[in-house]
Structures are given as structure tokens and as C-alpha cells.
Amino acid sequence: MNDNIDKPEIARPLPEAVLEASSTLKWWGWRSFWAQIVLGIISLLALGTGSFRPSTPDEPAANPATGFAIFFALCGLVALGISVYFSLRYTKIAELLRSPDPARRPKRSDTLNVISWGLRVNLIGMLLSLVGTQSSVGNVLIKSVSQTGAVRGGAGCLVVAADVFSIQANTTAVTAHFLGIGISLWLLNRITK
């Protein structure tokens, strides 16, 4: 009789490179996840506080340029949500890399592809948030010049809280995307070595 049939296969230790890649992905995936979640919540709170407040007689409603900035802030936050998902994927890949079954471990090219997609999402999100920031800052600049008397305008020329909160929301989203880009680039560098 063959005694090898009844014996379970002896698990081979994982290669050092696989263990290091797994640890790196897990460590930085969780850091990216939580940093982007916190900054995304701050951005969402700033956006919600400023843009969904009813106007008062002392403070008129925001003008269309503010709405444009808010739209791009929301688009940047949607991209941030997708980026958070990719950060979570990094941690799941890290777990799969530690699998004793080599068939369950993701290929290096698949891991690099996921990180590349996370990087692309952050770049798109940063672009959207930067467009929103530039729109907000330009709007506030025009209103500020109008308030000083250099250019005469009506009640729509007052800087309102929605303008400032829109700037805050967009710049916080830019920061979150910047962190995601930095971590993705660092992971790409570490995994390709």
C-alpha cells in the first residue's frame, strides 16, 4: 500500500518575497483606507455644512459658480469612495498572498494591475477636486473684488459660507487623493522590486 495517500501534504514555507509583499500591502492598504476614510468624511461634512444650508436674508443663496464647485467636489468624493475600495482590495490581496495553496495566491501582474487601477482612480479624483477648488477660489476672488468696490455687484457678489465650505471640501479631497497616489506609487515601487 501507498502510505502517501493518507498523509496530508506538508506545507512549504512561503517565499520571503511573498511574505514581504503581503506585509507591505496589508500595512499600507489599511493606512490608505483609514486616511482616505477620515479625510473623505471631513470633506463630506464640510460640503454638507456649506452647501445644504438654507439661505437667510443676511446671507443670500450661492450662485451657479458655487454649484459648479460643489458638483466637482461630489465627483471627487465619489472617486475617493472608489479609491477607498481599492485600498481595501490591497489588504484582501495581502491575505490571499499568505495562502498555503499557491493556486489561490494572486499573480504579481494581477496585484500590480489592481494597484495601477487604484492609482488611476486617485489621479482622476484629484483632477476633479482640483477643478472644483479652482472654481471655488475663482468665484471667491471675483466676489471679494466685488465687495471691495473695485467692481459693483448686487447681493450675489457676497462671499457666502457655501463658497468657503466648498473650498474646504475640495482641498481636503485633494489631500486624500494625494495620499492615495503616494501610497499607490510606493506600493508599485515595492512590489516591482
MDAnalysis code that builds the backbone (N, CA, C; Angstrom):
import MDAnalysis as mda
import numpy as np

u = mda.Universe.empty(579, n_residues=193, atom_resindex=np.repeat(np.arange(193), 3), trajectory=True)
u.add_TopologyAttr("name", ["N", "CA", "C"] * 193)
u.add_TopologyAttr("resid", np.arange(1, 194))
u.add_TopologyAttr("resname", ["MET", "ASN", "ASP", "ASN", "ILE", "ASP", "LYS", "PRO", "GLU", "ILE", "ALA", "ARG", "PRO", "LEU", "PRO", "GLU", "ALA", "VAL", "LEU", "GLU", "ALA", "SER", "SER", "THR", "LEU", "LYS", "TRP", "TRP", "GLY", "TRP", "ARG", "SER", "PHE", "TRP", "ALA", "GLN", "ILE", "VAL", "LEU", "GLY", "ILE", "ILE", "SER", "LEU", "LEU", "ALA", "LEU", "GLY", "THR", "GLY", "SER", "PHE", "ARG", "PRO", "SER", "THR", "PRO", "ASP", "GLU", "PRO", "ALA", "ALA", "ASN", "PRO", "ALA", "THR", "GLY", "PHE", "ALA", "ILE", "PHE", "PHE", "ALA", "LEU", "CYS", "GLY", "LEU", "VAL", "ALA", "LEU", "GLY", "ILE", "SER", "VAL", "TYR", "PHE", "SER", "LEU", "ARG", "TYR", "THR", "LYS", "ILE", "ALA", "GLU", "LEU", "LEU", "ARG", "SER", "PRO", "ASP", "PRO", "ALA", "ARG", "ARG", "PRO", "LYS", "ARG", "SER", "ASP", "THR", "LEU", "ASN", "VAL", "ILE", "SER", "TRP", "GLY", "LEU", "ARG", "VAL", "ASN", "LEU", "ILE", "GLY", "MET", "LEU", "LEU", "SER", "LEU", "VAL", "GLY", "THR", "GLN", "SER", "SER", "VAL", "GLY", "ASN", "VAL", "LEU", "ILE", "LYS", "SER", "VAL", "SER", "GLN", "THR", "GLY", "ALA", "VAL", "ARG", "GLY", "GLY", "ALA", "GLY", "CYS", "LEU", "VAL", "VAL", "ALA", "ALA", "ASP", "VAL", "PHE", "SER", "ILE", "GLN", "ALA", "ASN", "THR", "THR", "ALA", "VAL", "THR", "ALA", "HIS", "PHE", "LEU", "GLY", "ILE", "GLY", "ILE", "SER", "LEU", "TRP", "LEU", "LEU", "ASN", "ARG", "ILE", "THR", "LYS"])
u.atoms.positions = np.array([
    [0.829, -1.198, 0.000],
    [0.000, 0.000, 0.000],
    [0.868, 1.253, 0.000],
    [0.281, 2.271, -0.528],
    [0.998, 3.540, -0.603],
    [0.618, 4.390, 0.601],
    [1.586, 4.666, 1.475],
    [1.304, 5.449, 2.683],
    [1.127, 6.939, 2.395],
    [1.551, 7.410, 1.231],
    [1.472, 8.846, 0.904],
    [0.048, 9.313, 0.644],
    [-0.855, 8.393, 0.345],
    [-2.236, 8.781, 0.043],
    [-2.931, 9.314, 1.289],
    [-2.715, 8.716, 2.431],
    [-3.406, 9.111, 3.648],
    [-2.765, 10.302, 4.350],
    [-1.539, 10.629, 4.012],
    [-0.848, 11.714, 4.698],
    [-1.148, 13.051, 4.023],
    [-1.461, 14.075, 4.824],
    [-1.671, 15.386, 4.211],
    [-0.351, 15.913, 3.672],
    [-0.465, 16.750, 2.642],
    [0.724, 17.336, 2.043],
    [1.390, 18.280, 3.037],
    [2.669, 18.196, 3.123],
    [3.422, 19.060, 4.039],
    [3.469, 20.462, 3.444],
    [3.062, 21.428, 4.246],
    [3.041, 22.815, 3.773],
    [4.463, 23.345, 3.667],
    [4.746, 23.929, 2.515],
    [6.056, 24.536, 2.324],
    [5.989, 25.970, 2.820],
    [7.074, 26.449, 3.407],
    [7.059, 27.848, 3.850],
    [6.962, 28.787, 2.649],
    [6.306, 29.921, 2.880],
    [6.141, 30.906, 1.818],
    [7.470, 31.583, 1.521],
    [7.698, 31.910, 0.261],
    [8.930, 32.633, -0.074],
    [8.981, 33.983, 0.645],
    [10.172, 34.405, 0.968],
    [10.376, 35.673, 1.690],
    [9.787, 36.857, 0.926],
    [9.924, 36.870, -0.401],
    [9.400, 37.977, -1.217],
    [7.877, 38.055, -1.112],
    [7.223, 36.897, -1.058],
    [5.756, 36.867, -0.939],
    [5.330, 37.389, 0.428],
    [6.025, 36.962, 1.472],
    [5.708, 37.443, 2.820],
    [5.913, 38.952, 2.937],
    [6.982, 39.449, 2.343],
    [7.255, 40.890, 2.401],
    [6.199, 41.678, 1.621],
    [5.819, 41.180, 0.436],
    [4.782, 41.842, -0.359],
    [3.458, 41.844, 0.387],
    [3.134, 40.731, 1.029],
    [1.894, 40.630, 1.790],
    [1.879, 41.629, 2.947],
    [2.974, 41.694, 3.696],
    [3.053, 42.629, 4.826],
    [2.950, 44.078, 4.362],
    [3.639, 44.391, 3.273],
    [3.617, 45.759, 2.737],
    [2.216, 46.142, 2.280],
    [1.574, 45.258, 1.527],
    [0.219, 45.546, 1.053],
    [-0.765, 45.711, 2.210],
    [-0.639, 44.856, 3.198],
    [-1.552, 44.938, 4.344],
    [-1.333, 46.231, 5.123],
    [-0.085, 46.532, 5.444],
    [0.245, 47.727, 6.233],
    [-0.224, 48.996, 5.532],
    [0.188, 49.177, 4.284],
    [-0.128, 50.409, 3.562],
    [-1.570, 50.435, 3.060],
    [-2.151, 49.285, 2.796],
    [-3.561, 49.247, 2.403],
    [-4.458, 49.773, 3.514],
    [-4.192, 49.320, 4.755],
    [-5.002, 49.806, 5.879],
    [-4.744, 51.287, 6.149],
    [-3.492, 51.730, 6.041],
    [-3.196, 53.162, 6.262],
    [-3.911, 54.022, 5.234],
    [-3.856, 53.593, 3.992],
    [-4.539, 54.323, 2.921],
    [-6.044, 54.319, 3.138],
    [-6.587, 53.172, 3.509],
    [-8.026, 53.043, 3.751],
    [-8.487, 54.039, 4.817],
    [-7.847, 54.009, 5.973],
    [-8.305, 54.857, 7.080],
    [-8.028, 56.335, 6.843],
    [-6.894, 56.672, 6.261],
    [-6.596, 58.081, 5.990],
    [-7.611, 58.660, 5.008],
    [-7.930, 57.898, 3.964],
    [-8.890, 58.393, 2.980],
    [-10.312, 58.421, 3.538],
    [-10.655, 57.477, 4.388],
    [-11.987, 57.494, 5.022],
    [-12.131, 58.753, 5.876],
    [-11.151, 59.024, 6.732],
    [-11.223, 60.191, 7.629],
    [-11.282, 61.484, 6.826],
    [-10.395, 61.634, 5.849],
    [-10.399, 62.857, 5.042],
    [-11.666, 62.967, 4.198],
    [-12.180, 61.845, 3.724],
    [-13.431, 61.865, 2.970],
    [-14.612, 62.303, 3.828],
    [-14.653, 61.844, 5.071],
    [-15.728, 62.263, 5.984],
    [-15.622, 63.757, 6.285],
    [-14.406, 64.237, 6.526],
    [-14.217, 65.674, 6.772],
    [-14.678, 66.476, 5.563],
    [-14.302, 66.030, 4.376],
    [-14.701, 66.717, 3.152],
    [-16.218, 66.690, 2.966],
    [-16.806, 65.544, 3.222],
    [-18.261, 65.414, 3.081],
    [-18.996, 66.297, 4.093],
    [-18.491, 66.356, 5.325],
    [-19.105, 67.227, 6.334],
    [-18.990, 68.697, 5.943],
    [-17.826, 69.092, 5.447],
    [-17.653, 70.483, 5.013],
    [-18.585, 70.802, 3.857],
    [-18.700, 69.880, 2.934],
    [-19.574, 70.087, 1.786],
    [-21.040, 70.153, 2.213],
    [-21.426, 69.242, 3.073],
    [-22.811, 69.222, 3.546],
    [-23.162, 70.428, 4.394],
    [-22.232, 70.871, 5.236],
    [-22.478, 72.027, 6.094],
    [-22.681, 73.291, 5.273],
    [-21.859, 73.460, 4.253],
    [-21.913, 74.702, 3.492],
    [-22.925, 74.726, 2.382],
    [-23.169, 73.603, 1.754],
    [-23.997, 73.655, 0.561],
    [-25.463, 73.366, 0.792],
    [-25.792, 72.757, 1.888],
    [-27.195, 72.412, 2.102],
    [-27.859, 73.243, 3.200],
    [-27.216, 74.360, 3.537],
    [-27.831, 75.288, 4.498],
    [-28.799, 76.193, 3.757],
    [-29.948, 76.451, 4.340],
    [-30.860, 77.383, 3.671],
    [-30.313, 78.809, 3.749],
    [-30.593, 79.578, 2.709],
    [-30.114, 80.966, 2.707],
    [-30.983, 81.813, 3.639],
    [-30.361, 82.823, 4.197],
    [-31.053, 83.747, 5.098],
    [-31.037, 85.123, 4.458],
    [-31.819, 86.060, 4.984],
    [-31.787, 87.419, 4.418],
    [-30.394, 88.056, 4.516],
    [-29.647, 87.697, 5.561],
    [-28.300, 88.250, 5.713],
    [-27.311, 87.597, 4.753],
    [-27.578, 86.361, 4.410],
    [-26.664, 85.614, 3.549],
    [-27.454, 85.051, 2.377],
    [-27.250, 85.585, 1.182],
    [-28.005, 85.115, 0.021],
    [-27.589, 83.705, -0.397],
    [-28.390, 83.120, -1.259],
    [-28.089, 81.780, -1.765],
    [-26.823, 81.816, -2.613],
    [-26.203, 80.682, -2.709],
    [-24.980, 80.574, -3.518],
    [-25.320, 80.730, -4.997],
    [-24.360, 81.226, -5.752],
    [-24.590, 81.417, -7.185],
    [-24.213, 80.156, -7.968],
    [-24.465, 80.133, -9.283],
    [-24.179, 78.931, -10.073],
    [-22.706, 78.483, -10.043],
    [-21.784, 79.421, -9.930],
    [-20.370, 79.041, -9.874],
    [-20.085, 78.193, -8.625],
    [-20.756, 78.507, -7.535],
    [-20.608, 77.706, -6.320],
    [-21.174, 76.314, -6.556],
    [-22.289, 76.232, -7.254],
    [-22.884, 74.937, -7.581],
    [-21.962, 74.090, -8.448],
    [-21.247, 74.728, -9.360],
    [-20.273, 74.043, -10.208],
    [-19.171, 73.434, -9.345],
    [-18.680, 74.203, -8.395],
    [-17.620, 73.723, -7.493],
    [-18.128, 72.576, -6.620],
    [-19.359, 72.689, -6.154],
    [-19.944, 71.628, -5.326],
    [-20.112, 70.346, -6.139],
    [-20.519, 70.483, -7.400],
    [-20.652, 69.317, -8.271],
    [-19.317, 68.589, -8.404],
    [-18.248, 69.340, -8.662],
    [-16.940, 68.702, -8.804],
    [-16.430, 68.144, -7.479],
    [-16.809, 68.766, -6.379],
    [-16.446, 68.215, -5.066],
    [-17.132, 66.862, -4.869],
    [-18.392, 66.769, -5.241],
    [-19.107, 65.488, -5.122],
    [-18.496, 64.420, -6.030],
    [-18.125, 64.824, -7.251],
    [-17.482, 63.876, -8.166],
    [-16.144, 63.400, -7.590],
    [-15.389, 64.316, -6.995],
    [-14.127, 63.947, -6.357],
    [-14.341, 62.997, -5.191],
    [-15.432, 63.200, -4.448],
    [-15.734, 62.315, -3.325],
    [-16.184, 60.932, -3.789],
    [-16.877, 60.872, -4.916],
    [-17.241, 59.558, -5.471],
    [-15.968, 58.803, -5.858],
    [-15.044, 59.513, -6.508],
    [-13.765, 58.887, -6.865],
    [-13.004, 58.462, -5.605],
    [-13.118, 59.255, -4.542],
    [-12.461, 58.900, -3.285],
    [-13.060, 57.617, -2.699],
    [-14.371, 57.479, -2.809],
    [-15.020, 56.249, -2.352],
    [-14.518, 55.029, -3.113],
    [-14.325, 55.178, -4.410],
    [-13.791, 54.075, -5.216],
    [-12.347, 53.784, -4.809],
    [-11.596, 54.835, -4.527],
    [-10.208, 54.670, -4.090],
    [-10.137, 53.942, -2.745],
    [-11.063, 54.238, -1.854],
    [-11.123, 53.539, -0.565],
    [-11.359, 52.043, -0.804],
    [-12.204, 51.731, -1.759],
    [-12.447, 50.330, -2.118],
    [-11.142, 49.664, -2.577],
    [-10.362, 50.351, -3.408],
    [-9.098, 49.782, -3.863],
    [-8.121, 49.597, -2.710],
    [-8.111, 50.515, -1.763],
    [-7.249, 50.360, -0.586],
    [-7.627, 49.104, 0.187],
    [-8.913, 48.851, 0.285],
    [-9.383, 47.635, 0.946],
    [-8.985, 46.389, 0.148],
    [-8.996, 46.509, -1.168],
    [-8.558, 45.388, -2.022],
    [-7.100, 45.036, -1.757],
    [-6.268, 46.058, -1.489],
    [-4.852, 45.779, -1.204],
    [-4.739, 44.848, 0.005],
    [-5.563, 45.081, 1.029],
    [-5.499, 44.245, 2.229],
    [-6.011, 42.830, 1.938],
    [-6.991, 42.706, 1.069],
    [-7.509, 41.372, 0.709],
    [-6.477, 40.598, -0.102],
    [-5.766, 41.310, -0.983],
    [-4.700, 40.660, -1.747],
    [-3.607, 40.186, -0.793],
    [-3.310, 40.998, 0.223],
    [-2.296, 40.623, 1.210],
    [-2.665, 39.312, 1.903],
    [-3.937, 39.144, 2.225],
    [-4.388, 37.900, 2.859],
    [-4.254, 36.715, 1.907],
    [-4.628, 36.932, 0.645],
    [-4.533, 35.847, -0.336],
    [-3.080, 35.442, -0.601],
    [-2.177, 36.399, -0.520],
    [-0.761, 36.089, -0.740],
    [-0.217, 35.131, 0.320],
    [-0.811, 35.126, 1.495],
    [-0.345, 34.257, 2.583],
    [-0.984, 32.870, 2.542],
    [-1.780, 32.627, 1.535],
    [-2.430, 31.322, 1.413],
    [-1.387, 30.228, 1.191],
    [-1.536, 29.100, 1.896],
    [-0.587, 27.998, 1.690],
    [-0.750, 27.352, 0.311],
    [-1.917, 27.537, -0.299],
    [-2.172, 26.967, -1.620],
    [-1.687, 27.952, -2.694],
    [-0.648, 27.609, -3.439],
    [-0.120, 28.526, -4.457],
    [-1.142, 28.906, -5.526],
    [-2.119, 28.050, -5.771],
    [-3.134, 28.347, -6.788],
    [-4.049, 29.496, -6.348],
    [-4.200, 29.704, -5.048],
    [-5.065, 30.779, -4.538],
    [-4.363, 32.127, -4.512],
    [-3.034, 32.110, -4.528],
    [-2.279, 33.362, -4.472],
    [-2.434, 34.129, -5.780],
    [-2.712, 35.435, -5.688],
    [-2.811, 36.220, -6.919],
    [-1.444, 36.352, -7.590],
    [-1.479, 36.462, -8.905],
    [-0.244, 36.656, -9.652],
    [0.283, 38.058, -9.388],
    [1.572, 38.201, -9.565],
    [2.198, 39.509, -9.387],
    [1.586, 40.540, -10.346],
    [1.337, 40.128, -11.583],
    [0.763, 41.047, -12.581],
    [-0.645, 41.485, -12.177],
    [-1.426, 40.574, -11.576],
    [-2.775, 40.936, -11.119],
    [-2.701, 41.949, -9.976],
    [-1.759, 41.740, -9.066],
    [-1.582, 42.669, -7.944],
    [-1.176, 44.047, -8.454],
    [-0.228, 44.068, -9.383],
    [0.208, 45.353, -9.957],
    [-0.928, 46.032, -10.713],
    [-1.775, 45.242, -11.350],
    [-2.918, 45.802, -12.079],
    [-3.907, 46.474, -11.124],
    [-4.182, 45.843, -9.998],
    [-5.098, 46.432, -9.009],
    [-4.524, 47.739, -8.461],
    [-3.235, 47.745, -8.150],
    [-2.605, 48.964, -7.639],
    [-2.635, 50.067, -8.702],
    [-2.400, 49.692, -9.966],
    [-2.438, 50.673, -11.058],
    [-3.821, 51.284, -11.210],
    [-4.849, 50.463, -11.063],
    [-6.214, 50.994, -11.153],
    [-6.520, 51.931, -9.979],
    [-6.036, 51.571, -8.791],
    [-6.204, 52.473, -7.647],
    [-5.520, 53.809, -7.884],
    [-4.343, 53.766, -8.496],
    [-3.614, 54.988, -8.829],
    [-4.391, 55.826, -9.835],
    [-4.941, 55.195, -10.856],
    [-5.730, 55.924, -11.871],
    [-6.951, 56.598, -11.247],
    [-7.630, 55.874, -10.374],
    [-8.821, 56.446, -9.724],
    [-8.438, 57.677, -8.906],
    [-7.318, 57.594, -8.175],
    [-6.876, 58.741, -7.389],
    [-6.480, 59.922, -8.277],
    [-5.859, 59.650, -9.403],
    [-5.489, 60.742, -10.316],
    [-6.730, 61.434, -10.878],
    [-7.722, 60.648, -11.264],
    [-8.976, 61.229, -11.770],
    [-9.673, 62.014, -10.665],
    [-9.728, 61.440, -9.469],
    [-10.359, 62.126, -8.344],
    [-9.647, 63.426, -7.992],
    [-8.316, 63.404, -8.045],
    [-7.562, 64.618, -7.752],
    [-7.840, 65.687, -8.810],
    [-7.920, 65.280, -10.071],
    [-8.238, 66.231, -11.136],
    [-9.615, 66.858, -10.915],
    [-10.602, 66.032, -10.607],
    [-11.953, 66.551, -10.361],
    [-11.972, 67.516, -9.179],
    [-11.277, 67.151, -8.110],
    [-11.240, 68.003, -6.915],
    [-10.477, 69.295, -7.183],
    [-9.432, 69.234, -7.997],
    [-8.691, 70.451, -8.343],
    [-9.538, 71.397, -9.193],
    [-10.332, 70.843, -10.118],
    [-11.234, 71.688, -10.914],
    [-12.238, 72.365, -9.987],
    [-12.770, 71.611, -9.036],
    [-13.706, 72.191, -8.065],
    [-13.045, 73.257, -7.208],
    [-11.814, 73.017, -6.789],
    [-11.085, 74.001, -5.981],
    [-10.841, 75.273, -6.767],
    [-10.380, 75.131, -8.000],
    [-10.109, 76.317, -8.822],
    [-11.388, 77.108, -9.086],
    [-12.484, 76.410, -9.296],
    [-13.764, 77.085, -9.493],
    [-14.174, 77.853, -8.241],
    [-14.026, 77.220, -7.081],
    [-14.379, 77.869, -5.812],
    [-13.513, 79.087, -5.550],
    [-12.216, 78.931, -5.719],
    [-11.291, 80.032, -5.445],
    [-11.532, 81.186, -6.425],
    [-11.738, 80.861, -7.691],
    [-12.037, 81.912, -8.674],
    [-13.315, 82.640, -8.341],
    [-14.326, 81.913, -7.928],
    [-15.608, 82.505, -7.547],
    [-15.444, 83.443, -6.342],
    [-14.712, 82.981, -5.334],
    [-14.492, 83.803, -4.141],
    [-13.654, 85.033, -4.485],
    [-12.683, 84.874, -5.362],
    [-11.859, 86.009, -5.775],
    [-12.701, 87.078, -6.457],
    [-13.541, 86.660, -7.375],
    [-14.405, 87.618, -8.070],
    [-15.345, 88.303, -7.080],
    [-15.920, 87.547, -6.164],
    [-16.821, 88.135, -5.172],
    [-16.074, 89.076, -4.236],
    [-14.866, 88.706, -3.848],
    [-14.080, 89.561, -2.950],
    [-13.744, 90.891, -3.598],
    [-13.364, 90.846, -4.860],
    [-13.071, 92.088, -5.583],
    [-14.335, 92.930, -5.687],
    [-15.474, 92.275, -5.899],
    [-16.749, 92.998, -5.991],
    [-17.122, 93.650, -4.663],
    [-16.812, 93.004, -3.558],
    [-17.160, 93.546, -2.243],
    [-16.311, 94.744, -1.877],
    [-15.116, 94.836, -2.413],
    [-14.242, 95.958, -2.058],
    [-14.589, 97.222, -2.815],
    [-15.474, 97.109, -3.778],
    [-15.891, 98.299, -4.507],
    [-15.175, 98.462, -5.825],
    [-14.201, 97.606, -6.118],
    [-13.500, 97.719, -7.388],
    [-14.443, 97.398, -8.545],
    [-15.374, 96.500, -8.299],
    [-16.385, 96.158, -9.288],
    [-17.717, 96.175, -8.546],
    [-18.706, 96.839, -9.092],
    [-20.006, 96.927, -8.427],
    [-20.864, 95.711, -8.767],
    [-21.475, 95.138, -7.757],
    [-22.355, 93.997, -7.984],
    [-23.516, 94.037, -7.014],
    [-24.419, 93.078, -7.162],
    [-25.580, 93.004, -6.284],
    [-25.339, 92.059, -5.137],
    [-26.433, 91.511, -4.613],
    [-26.347, 90.620, -3.460],
    [-25.622, 89.322, -3.798],
    [-25.601, 88.922, -5.072],
    [-24.917, 87.703, -5.491],
    [-23.409, 87.830, -5.445],
    [-22.907, 89.020, -5.132],
    [-21.465, 89.231, -5.089],
    [-20.900, 89.070, -3.691],
    [-21.702, 88.627, -2.755],
    [-21.211, 88.411, -1.396],
    [-20.627, 87.005, -1.270],
    [-19.493, 86.911, -0.597],
    [-18.913, 85.600, -0.319],
    [-19.771, 84.959, 0.770],
    [-20.290, 83.782, 0.465],
    [-21.164, 83.081, 1.413],
    [-20.436, 81.864, 1.965],
    [-20.990, 81.314, 3.024],
    [-20.364, 80.162, 3.684],
    [-20.200, 78.988, 2.720],
    [-21.145, 78.812, 1.805],
    [-21.053, 77.700, 0.849],
    [-19.784, 77.799, 0.019],
    [-19.365, 79.021, -0.294],
    [-18.128, 79.196, -1.060],
    [-16.921, 78.684, -0.281],
    [-16.835, 79.066, 0.973],
    [-15.691, 78.689, 1.801],
    [-15.716, 77.189, 2.102],
    [-16.890, 76.653, 2.417],
    [-17.001, 75.220, 2.682],
    [-16.688, 74.395, 1.432],
    [-17.033, 74.916, 0.265],
    [-16.705, 74.229, -0.978],
    [-15.197, 74.162, -1.181],
    [-14.509, 75.245, -0.871],
    [-13.043, 75.243, -0.950],
    [-12.477, 74.216, 0.024],
    [-12.997, 74.211, 1.243],
    [-12.519, 73.260, 2.252],
    [-12.750, 71.817, 1.812],
    [-13.936, 71.530, 1.304],
    [-14.259, 70.165, 0.878],
    [-13.349, 69.713, -0.255],
    [-13.153, 70.584, -1.232],
    [-12.316, 70.217, -2.376],
    [-10.850, 70.045, -1.988],
    [-10.322, 70.936, -1.167],
    [-8.904, 70.818, -0.793],
    [-8.664, 69.593, 0.101],
    [-9.602, 69.258, 0.939],
    [-9.467, 68.048, 1.754],
    [-9.507, 66.806, 0.863],
    [-10.367, 66.817, -0.145],
    [-10.417, 65.696, -1.088],
    [-9.114, 65.600, -1.879],
    [-8.543, 66.747, -2.261],
    [-7.246, 66.734, -2.959],
    [-6.192, 66.082, -2.071],
    [-6.187, 66.423, -0.793],
    [-5.232, 65.835, 0.152],
    [-5.414, 64.322, 0.236],
    [-6.660, 63.869, 0.316],
    [-6.933, 62.427, 0.392],
    [-6.452, 61.714, -0.870],
    [-6.724, 62.309, -2.031],
    [-6.276, 61.704, -3.281],
    [-4.752, 61.706, -3.380],
    [-4.130, 62.767, -2.897],
    [-2.669, 62.840, -2.906],
    [-2.076, 61.702, -2.076],
    [-2.652, 61.454, -0.908],
    [-2.189, 60.326, -0.079],
    [-2.362, 58.996, -0.812],
    [-3.506, 58.828, -1.454],
    [-3.752, 57.603, -2.217],
    [-2.762, 57.426, -3.352],
    [-2.447, 58.515, -4.045],
    [-1.470, 58.462, -5.139],
    [-0.095, 58.091, -4.594],
    [0.300, 58.756, -3.513],
    [1.613, 58.474, -2.924],
    [1.747, 57.031, -2.479],
    [0.729, 56.515, -1.811],
    [0.777, 55.132, -1.332],
    [0.769, 54.151, -2.500],
    [-0.049, 54.420, -3.527],
    [-0.087, 53.529, -4.696],
    [1.256, 53.510, -5.419],
    [1.866, 54.672, -5.589],
    [3.178, 54.723, -6.242],
    [4.228, 53.981, -5.418],
    [4.177, 54.151, -4.107],
    [5.128, 53.475, -3.247],
    [4.938, 51.959, -3.320],
    [3.665, 51.518, -3.317],
    [3.384, 50.085, -3.419],
    [3.857, 49.523, -4.761],
    [3.619, 50.272, -5.833],
    [4.097, 49.823, -7.141],
    [5.616, 49.647, -7.129],
    [6.289, 50.593, -6.504],
    [7.743, 50.531, -6.425],
    [8.198, 49.316, -5.607],
    [7.541, 49.059, -4.495],
    [7.934, 47.950, -3.609],
    [7.626, 46.583, -4.232],
    [6.483, 46.474, -4.889],
    [6.061, 45.183, -5.428],
    [6.881, 44.817, -6.677],
    [7.303, 45.804, -7.434],
    [8.067, 45.509, -8.650],
    [9.529, 45.185, -8.373],
    [10.007, 45.400, -7.153],
    [11.409, 45.091, -6.840],
    [11.618, 43.609, -6.685],
])
